[in-house]
Amino acid sequence: MSRLTFDVDENLAPAILRSEDPQGGRLKRHLTPARVAELDLSDDVIVSGYVASDHEVFGLFSQVDAFCYPLEEGLTARRASVLTCVQTGRPVIATGPALADEFDHHLRFKELIDRGAIVLVARGSDDDVYADRIISALNWPSVQVPFDFDGWWQDTVRAIKAQL
């Protein structure tokens, strides 16, 4: 049987999914320890809650096969956690942005989407679509994108200066 690990923040979203056999289970949203017990999945699902240290976060990330962000508002450039997940080289699946031009001003974020490091799912899609996209993404070659931290900061400074 598959073992799924969900790392859930205090708002209960997004979930980080790990599955030994991605076809063995269906994506579940907003899992709490009580809900896991109610579904009799305690032997197969871990809800870890808040993780405080960078060391522990990246240790957990090294065990994750895919990251999934089913976002009601759609992906925005304000989602730094998505960028952190991209750095692992593992698939990041997220709800598409509400606005078609969301990333026109943020070319580095747009490049991550264009190169397949971030895989978008149409807004309003059901869990089966997310699950299918996760399974598909796990079969694609890993997308290792060099992360230019200085360049991202320079972009931020330029954007702020343009508003002043």
Wavefront OBJ file of the C-alpha trace (Angstrom):
o trace
v 0.000 0.000 0.000
v 1.152 3.560 -0.661
v 2.359 5.810 2.088
v 1.361 9.437 1.746
v 2.927 12.259 3.711
v 1.174 15.588 3.973
v 2.932 18.552 5.502
v 0.134 20.906 6.396
v 0.515 24.447 7.684
v -1.767 25.895 10.327
v -4.235 26.961 7.606
v -4.379 23.337 6.407
v -3.101 24.090 2.901
v -1.132 23.430 0.789
v -0.323 19.766 1.184
v 3.022 18.252 0.303
v 2.466 14.837 -1.186
v 4.774 11.848 -1.048
v 3.684 8.552 -2.434
v 5.665 5.342 -2.899
v 3.141 4.392 -5.582
v 1.369 7.477 -6.953
v -1.347 5.352 -8.555
v -2.183 3.746 -5.230
v -4.023 6.673 -3.726
v -6.165 9.673 -4.526
v -5.154 13.226 -3.646
v -6.845 14.387 -0.451
v -7.113 18.032 0.526
v -7.120 19.588 3.975
v -6.236 16.485 5.932
v -6.053 16.791 9.677
v -4.914 14.071 12.069
v -8.562 13.602 13.124
v -9.693 13.239 9.495
v -6.887 10.744 8.810
v -7.998 8.659 11.807
v -11.654 8.936 10.743
v -10.706 7.591 7.292
v -8.695 4.782 8.948
v -5.530 5.911 7.156
v -3.255 6.409 10.168
v -0.857 3.696 8.980
v -0.578 5.280 5.533
v -0.763 9.060 6.028
v 1.320 11.348 8.224
v 0.200 14.901 8.932
v 3.321 16.565 10.293
v 2.057 20.070 11.000
v 4.335 23.084 11.320
v 8.050 22.472 10.759
v 10.264 25.145 12.317
v 13.844 24.621 11.127
v 15.265 24.938 7.617
v 17.261 21.763 8.200
v 14.113 19.767 8.992
v 12.127 21.344 6.134
v 14.744 20.460 3.528
v 15.182 17.024 5.096
v 11.463 16.436 4.609
v 11.607 17.912 1.113
v 14.249 15.363 0.152
v 11.639 12.660 0.811
v 8.913 14.293 -1.291
v 8.152 13.066 -4.815
v 5.872 15.951 -5.838
v 4.492 19.149 -4.369
v 0.870 20.089 -4.946
v -0.723 23.495 -4.409
v -4.487 23.392 -5.040
v -4.990 27.152 -4.610
v -8.488 28.615 -4.734
v -7.066 32.007 -5.724
v -4.672 30.483 -8.256
v -0.907 30.770 -8.308
v 0.543 34.244 -7.810
v 4.072 35.608 -7.765
v 3.701 36.040 -3.987
v 4.005 32.291 -3.375
v 7.586 32.026 -2.108
v 6.911 28.500 -0.837
v 6.395 27.401 -4.452
v 9.835 28.777 -5.319
v 11.337 26.861 -2.400
v 9.779 23.640 -3.696
v 11.071 24.325 -7.236
v 14.610 24.330 -5.841
v 14.276 20.612 -4.998
v 14.014 19.691 -8.682
v 10.825 17.746 -7.996
v 7.536 18.439 -9.777
v 5.479 21.332 -8.433
v 1.827 21.174 -9.430
v -0.271 24.284 -8.774
v -3.568 25.828 -9.717
v -3.154 28.189 -12.654
v -3.258 31.931 -12.021
v -6.559 33.822 -11.956
v -5.183 36.364 -14.435
v -3.538 35.333 -17.701
v -0.926 38.097 -17.309
v -0.059 37.257 -13.666
v 3.585 36.549 -14.512
v 4.144 38.995 -17.378
v 6.031 41.283 -14.990
v 7.887 38.395 -13.363
v 9.900 36.759 -16.125
v 11.839 34.406 -13.849
v 8.627 32.925 -12.438
v 7.214 32.671 -15.969
v 10.376 30.832 -17.056
v 9.838 28.224 -14.310
v 6.357 27.582 -15.700
v 7.551 27.569 -19.321
v 10.339 25.062 -18.509
v 7.955 22.737 -16.658
v 9.392 23.239 -13.172
v 5.908 24.435 -12.185
v 3.038 22.510 -13.770
v -0.267 24.372 -13.874
v -3.715 22.861 -13.436
v -6.747 24.791 -14.675
v -8.700 26.631 -11.988
v -11.843 24.778 -10.971
v -10.339 21.354 -11.670
v -11.312 18.490 -9.410
v -9.008 16.275 -7.368
v -8.782 13.677 -10.147
v -7.192 16.256 -12.463
v -4.591 17.127 -9.809
v -3.901 13.440 -9.174
v -3.496 12.778 -12.922
v -1.138 15.748 -13.276
v 0.951 14.535 -10.321
v 1.217 11.029 -11.765
v 2.152 12.425 -15.194
v 4.741 14.804 -13.750
v 6.389 11.976 -11.815
v 7.068 10.244 -15.137
v 8.759 13.288 -16.715
v 12.491 13.950 -16.398
v 13.419 16.064 -13.384
v 13.597 19.789 -14.132
v 16.708 21.156 -12.462
v 16.565 24.928 -12.743
v 19.596 26.862 -11.520
v 18.278 29.323 -8.981
v 19.808 32.770 -9.314
v 19.140 34.254 -5.869
v 20.936 37.518 -6.671
v 18.954 37.887 -9.887
v 15.641 37.394 -8.056
v 16.613 40.076 -5.526
v 17.709 42.434 -8.278
v 14.353 41.929 -10.000
v 12.619 42.779 -6.721
v 14.667 45.952 -6.260
v 13.917 47.051 -9.831
v 10.193 46.451 -9.327
v 10.184 48.480 -6.098
v 12.183 51.319 -7.660
v 9.740 51.407 -10.589
v 6.907 52.049 -8.113
v 8.712 54.892 -6.302
l 1 2 3 4 5 6 7 8 9 10 11 12 13 14 15 16 17 18 19 20 21 22 23 24 25 26 27 28 29 30 31 32 33 34 35 36 37 38 39 40 41 42 43 44 45 46 47 48 49 50 51 52 53 54 55 56 57 58 59 60 61 62 63 64 65 66 67 68 69 70 71 72 73 74 75 76 77 78 79 80 81 82 83 84 85 86 87 88 89 90 91 92 93 94 95 96 97 98 99 100 101 102 103 104 105 106 107 108 109 110 111 112 113 114 115 116 117 118 119 120 121 122 123 124 125 126 127 128 129 130 131 132 133 134 135 136 137 138 139 140 141 142 143 144 145 146 147 148 149 150 151 152 153 154 155 156 157 158 159 160 161 162 163 164
